[in-house]
């Protein structure tokens, strides 16, 4: 539905016809004053066309005009995300800030994780052999050999000929 202003402009330009014209003229409070204003608007339009003609632009002026229009349209902020060629989605400044934030979060998390367990503590997987003996009644031909390396923090227990591990073997 047209607003009053749109109907008014169409009436002055002579674009209303039929029922729409009749309804609009019926809605006018003072039809004589409206007709006078219509005549004055048409006279003003004719006067402006006669005395202020639009001068034709030369090629150079037209080219500059096109450039100015293009610059104005490209520098305008797009109103929707679907406008193409407008704004870059991830400009360099935003990438720098996101990268710096990610590094800061990583360093804070690393600090708290590394602070939680100092590197000087022994691993939970390290065990110490308390006793190494064989019961001759269970396995008479069994032998136990222990190899220990302090710099690698490794102890190897080599057992040969053992049928089962006795219950008194313990590790802490």
C-alpha positions in Angstrom: 0.0 0.0 0.0 1.3 3.4 -1.0 1.8 6.1 1.6 0.1 9.5 1.3 3.3 11.1 0.0 3.7 8.5 -2.7 0.1 9.0 -3.8 0.6 12.8 -3.7 3.6 12.6 -6.0 1.9 10.2 -8.4 -1.1 12.5 -8.5 1.0 15.6 -9.3 2.9 13.6 -12.0 -0.5 12.4 -13.4 0.2 8.7 -12.8 -3.0 7.9 -10.8 -6.0 6.6 -12.7 -9.3 4.9 -12.2 -10.4 4.0 -8.6 -7.1 5.0 -7.1 -7.5 8.5 -8.5 -11.0 8.8 -7.3 -10.2 7.6 -3.8 -7.2 9.9 -3.5 -9.1 13.0 -4.6 -11.9 12.1 -2.2 -9.4 11.9 0.7 -8.1 15.5 0.1 -9.6 17.9 2.6 -9.5 20.9 0.2 -9.4 19.9 -3.4 -9.2 23.5 -4.8 -6.1 24.2 -2.7 -4.5 20.9 -3.8 -5.2 21.7 -7.4 -3.5 25.1 -7.0 -0.5 23.4 -5.4 -0.4 20.9 -8.3 -0.4 23.8 -10.8 2.4 25.6 -8.9 4.5 22.4 -8.7 4.1 21.8 -12.5 5.0 25.5 -13.2 8.1 25.2 -11.0 9.2 22.0 -12.8 8.8 23.6 -16.2 10.7 26.7 -15.0 13.6 24.6 -13.7 13.8 22.6 -16.9 14.0 25.8 -19.0 16.5 27.8 -16.9 18.6 25.1 -15.4 19.3 22.7 -18.1 21.5 19.8 -17.3 24.7 20.3 -19.2 26.1 17.3 -21.0 29.3 16.0 -19.5 32.4 15.4 -21.6 34.2 12.1 -21.6 36.7 13.3 -19.0 34.0 14.6 -16.6 31.9 11.5 -17.1 34.9 9.3 -16.4 35.7 11.2 -13.2 32.1 11.1 -12.2 32.1 7.3 -12.6 35.3 7.0 -10.5 33.8 9.1 -7.7 30.6 7.0 -7.7 32.6 3.8 -7.6 34.8 5.1 -4.7 31.8 6.2 -2.8 30.0 2.8 -3.3 33.1 0.8 -2.2 33.8 3.0 0.8 30.2 2.7 2.1 29.7 0.1 4.8 27.6 -2.8 3.5 24.3 -3.2 5.2 24.2 -7.0 5.0 26.7 -9.9 5.1 25.7 -11.0 1.6 27.1 -7.8 -0.1 30.0 -8.9 -2.2 33.3 -7.1 -2.4 32.7 -5.1 0.8 34.6 -5.9 3.9 37.2 -8.5 4.4 36.1 -11.1 6.9 39.5 -11.7 8.6 41.6 -8.6 8.2 45.3 -8.6 9.2 44.7 -6.7 12.4 42.1 -9.2 13.6 44.4 -12.1 12.7 47.2 -10.6 14.8 45.0 -10.1 17.8 43.6 -13.7 17.6 47.1 -15.1 17.3 48.4 -13.1 20.3 45.4 -14.2 22.3 45.9 -17.8 21.4 49.6 -17.6 22.4 48.7 -16.0 25.7 46.1 -18.6 26.5 48.6 -21.4 25.5 51.4 -19.9 27.7 49.0 -19.5 30.7 47.8 -23.1 30.4 51.4 -24.4 30.0 52.5 -22.5 33.1 49.8 -24.0 35.2 50.3 -27.6 33.9 54.1 -27.4 34.3 53.7 -25.9 37.7 51.4 -28.7 38.8 54.1 -31.4 38.4 57.7 -30.4 38.8 60.2 -32.3 36.6 62.3 -33.5 39.5 59.7 -35.9 40.9 59.8 -39.6 40.0 57.4 -40.9 37.6 54.4 -42.9 38.9 55.5 -45.8 36.7 58.9 -46.1 38.4 59.1 -49.1 40.8 61.8 -50.3 43.0 62.6 -54.0 43.5 62.6 -54.7 47.3 63.6 -58.4 47.3 64.8 -60.8 44.6 64.9 -64.4 45.7 63.7 -67.7 44.4 62.0 -70.4 46.4 63.8 -73.6 45.5 60.7 -75.7 46.3 58.6 -73.9 43.7 61.2 -73.5 41.0 64.5 -75.3 41.7 66.2 -74.2 38.4 65.1 -70.5 38.5 67.6 -67.6 38.4 67.2 -63.9 38.9 69.5 -61.3 37.5 69.1 -57.5 38.1 70.5 -54.8 35.8 70.3 -51.2 37.0 71.3 -48.0 35.2 71.3 -44.8 37.3 71.6 -42.3 34.5 68.7 -43.8 32.6 66.8 -44.5 35.8 66.0 -48.1 34.7 66.1 -51.4 36.6 65.6 -54.6 34.7 64.8 -57.8 36.5 65.7 -60.9 34.4 64.0 -64.0 35.6 64.7 -67.4 34.0 63.0 -70.7 34.8 60.3 -69.3 37.1 57.0 -71.1 36.9 55.0 -68.6 39.0 55.7 -65.4 40.9 55.6 -66.0 44.6 53.3 -63.7 46.7 56.1 -62.3 48.8 57.6 -60.4 45.8 56.7 -56.8 46.3 57.4 -53.5 44.7 56.7 -50.0 45.9 
